Amino acid sequence: MSQPQIRLVSADDHAAWLPLWQAYLRFYNTELPQAVSQSTWQRLLDDREPTHGALAWNGDTAVGLVHFIYHRSNWSIENSCYLQDLLVSEHSRGTGVGRQLIEFVYTTAKADGCCKVHWLTHETNATAIQLYERIAERPGYIQFRKAL
């Protein structure tokens, strides 16, 4: 398989993005109302929003997606970047696409003045954790949350 091309999403990419987004939600056994997915798509396209998305393309086929959000931090002057969603299609896993998507976020966030990229994954996502431990540090924090 040739190296995929990574690029930010455009309005023409919805038909390629949506199946990957739905696969990502299925991977985490999650269902969202259609209105949430539509809102997410619109935010990815809006230059005034701090959220961004990119797709990995192998020819005319999207084989991966990443969403990331810039946000303020009380620990730095520069923004931080939260890598929120990452998925590589099943037939492209293990080919380096995930690493390429993360490195795209690193490069983009740095160019946009962010001082760090951070993300979470589920503790059972062992395959992803193997990659993450090779390309980032594990700071040891435990997440707590409460739905409101």
C-alpha positions as a printed Julia matrix, in Angstrom:
148×3 Matrix{Float64}:
   0.0    0.0    0.0
   1.35   3.44  -0.9
   1.6    6.17   1.71
  -1.73   7.95   2.06
  -2.06  11.69   1.61
  -3.34  13.56   4.66
  -5.32  16.76   4.22
  -7.8   18.88   6.12
 -11.45  18.12   5.34
 -13.35  20.21   2.84
 -17.07  20.54   2.18
 -16.74  17.97  -0.64
 -15.49  15.29   1.78
 -18.7   14.62   3.73
 -19.52  11.35   1.92
 -16.01  10.04   2.69
 -15.93  11.37   6.27
 -19.33  10.11   7.47
 -18.67   6.33   7.18
 -15.37   6.73   9.04
 -17.06   8.83  11.74
 -19.79   6.2   12.11
 -17.16   3.44  12.32
 -15.37   5.41  15.04
 -18.6    5.68  17.04
 -19.26   1.94  16.59
 -15.7    1.15  17.75
 -16.53   2.87  21.04
 -20.04   1.36  21.19
 -21.54   4.83  20.99
 -24.52   6.25  19.18
 -25.07   9.96  18.68
 -28.11  11.77  17.36
 -27.77  12.73  13.7
 -27.9   16.38  14.76
 -24.66  15.96  16.76
 -22.83  14.41  13.82
 -24.12  17.16  11.54
 -22.99  19.81  14.03
 -19.55  18.19  14.28
 -19.24  18.24  10.48
 -20.24  21.9   10.31
 -17.72  22.81  13.03
 -14.95  21.03  11.13
 -15.66  23.28   8.14
 -16.03  26.58  10.03
 -12.81  28.63  10.14
 -14.12  30.43  13.25
 -14.3   27.16  15.21
 -11.29  25.79  17.13
 -12.03  22.25  15.92
 -10.38  20.75  12.85
 -10.49  17.5   10.93
  -8.32  15.71   8.43
  -8.67  12.59   6.34
  -6.04  10.13   5.16
  -6.56   9.34   1.48
  -5.35   6.28  -0.39
  -6.18   7.34  -3.93
  -9.87   8.27  -3.94
 -10.63   6.37  -0.73
 -10.54   7.91   2.74
  -8.8    5.39   5.03
  -8.52   7.37   8.26
  -9.74  10.4   10.14
  -8.54  12.65  12.9
 -10.31  15.49  14.73
  -8.45  17.96  16.91
  -9.39  21.02  18.94
  -7.27  24.01  19.94
  -7.92  25.35  23.44
  -6.5   27.74  26.0
  -4.5   26.5   28.96
  -3.77  28.08  32.3
  -0.31  26.47  32.15
   0.96  28.18  29.0
   0.53  31.29  26.91
   0.15  29.25  23.73
  -2.88  27.12  22.97
  -2.86  23.38  23.48
  -4.24  20.89  20.99
  -6.58  18.09  22.05
  -6.58  15.2   19.6
 -10.15  14.07  20.18
 -10.94  11.4   17.59
  -8.68   9.08  15.58
  -9.7    6.15  13.4
  -8.01   4.09  10.72
 -10.23   1.86   8.59
  -9.92  -1.83   9.38
  -8.16  -2.74   6.11
  -5.55   0.01   6.65
  -4.66  -0.7   10.28
  -1.05  -1.61  10.94
   0.2    0.27   7.86
   1.31   3.48   9.58
  -1.78   5.55   8.79
  -2.53   6.21  12.48
   0.99   7.46  13.07
   0.78   9.66   9.96
  -2.48  11.19  11.17
  -1.0   11.95  14.59
   2.14  13.42  13.03
  -0.1   15.57  10.8
  -1.74  16.93  13.95
   1.69  17.54  15.53
   2.85  19.5   12.48
  -0.39  21.45  12.05
  -0.7   22.34  15.74
   2.93  23.46  15.92
   2.5   25.62  12.8
  -0.62  27.15  14.41
   1.34  28.06  17.56
   0.25  25.3   19.94
   2.71  24.17  22.6
   1.48  20.57  23.0
  -0.84  17.87  21.69
  -2.64  15.6   24.13
  -5.29  12.89  23.93
  -7.03  10.03  25.7
  -7.82   6.49  24.75
  -9.72   3.73  26.46
  -7.6    1.45  28.64
  -8.73  -1.57  26.57
  -7.43  -0.09  23.29
  -4.17  -2.03  23.54
  -3.18  -1.77  19.87
  -3.48   2.01  19.88
  -1.66   2.27  23.2
   1.33   0.44  21.69
   1.57   3.15  19.02
   0.95   6.02  21.43
   3.71   4.88  23.79
   6.18   5.03  20.87
   5.28   8.57  19.74
   4.23  10.38  22.93
   4.74  10.31  26.67
   2.26   8.84  29.12
   1.97  11.36  31.96
   0.05   9.11  34.37
  -3.03  11.25  34.93
  -6.4    9.59  35.44
  -9.48  11.1   33.87
 -12.59  11.86  35.92
 -15.84  13.15  34.46
 -19.51  13.68  35.13
 -22.11  14.1   32.44
 -24.26  17.17  32.92
